[in-house]
Structures are given as structure tokens and as C-alpha cells.
Amino acid sequence: MNKKELEAFVKEAAKGIKTPEDLNEFSQMLKKITVEAAVNAEMDEQLGYEKHKKSISTYSRNGKSSKRVKTEDEAPLELERFAET
């Protein structure tokens, strides 16, 4: 997704923001999705294969676990685990 497409997506998503609480909720959701996507991409890189593809290493995905990341506010994340097989 290029910058122009991303801006269009955010503008469309932001149309529903009417109150400060809506803005806060949207911001938290955006942080959560962004961090989870980045961590999952890192997991793909570390393991050498994408999720739902056949493992080519001695390590494989091993479920998910819940983590809390502190930013301006805390956000619970669902992160994949891996283990040697």
C-alpha cells in the first residue's frame, strides 16, 4: 500500500470519529494492528516462511500469547510464539 492509498484508507476510517473517545479508541486500535503486523512480519523473517506455509526450518509457530506493550497507554497484543520442533 503506497502513501496515497494509506491516506485514503485513514481518511475513510476516520469519518466515523465524532468524539474524543472515538479518536482514542481508533488510535489504540491502529497501534495494536500496526505492532501486531510488524511482529508477525518479523516472525515470518525469523522462521523463513509465511504463516500457513510449510515450515522449512527446525522452528515452527507454536500458538499465540497475550502481551502488554506500554506506549502512552497500554495495549494488549496477541503475539505468535515459536518453538524448535
N, C-alpha and C positions, 0 to 999 in steps of 0.2 A: 504494500500500500504506500503510495507516494504522499508527499506532504499535502498536496491539494485534495486528494481523496480523504486523507485523515481529517483535515479541517472540515470538509463537507460532512463527514460522519459525526464529528463532535458537535457541529452546529445543529444537525438534525437531532441528535441525542439530547442536546441542551434545551430544546424547545419546551420540554416538559418541566423545566426548573422554574418554580414560582416563588419559593420561599428560601430563606437561608438554610433550613433543614434539608430541603431538596438538594441544594447545592452541596452541602456537607455529605449527604448520602451518595450523591453522584461522584464526588471527589474520592471518597473511600472506596467505592466500587471500582473506579478507574485505577486506583493504586493497586488494589488487590489483583485485578485482572492482569495488569502490566507486570507486576512482580512474579505472579504465578507463571505467566507466559515466558518470562526471561529465565526463570529457574528451570522450567521444563525444557527450554531450548538448550540450556547448559547441560541438563541430564542427557539429552539426545547426543550432544557433542562428546560428553564423557564416556558414554556407553558405546558410541559408534553406530547407533541405529535409532530410527524413529519409533515412537510408541506404536504398538500393534504390528510391528515388523519383526521378522525373525532375528533373534539375537545372534551376533557373530563374535561375541566375546564371552569370557568366563563370568561376566557380571550381567545381571538382568534386573529388571524392575521388580520391586517386591512390595506392592501396595502403596498406601498413602499414609501420611501422618499429619496431624494438625500442629501448626507452629504459630507463634505470635511475633509480629515484627513491629518494633516501635518506630513510628515516624512522629508527626505532630500529634497523632492519635494512634492507638493500637489497632491493627487489622489482623484478624485470624486468617491464616492461609492453609490450603490443603496442598501439601507437597509430596511428591513421589519419593519412595525410598528405593535403594538398590542393594543387592547382596550378591556375593560370589556364589555361583552355582556349581 
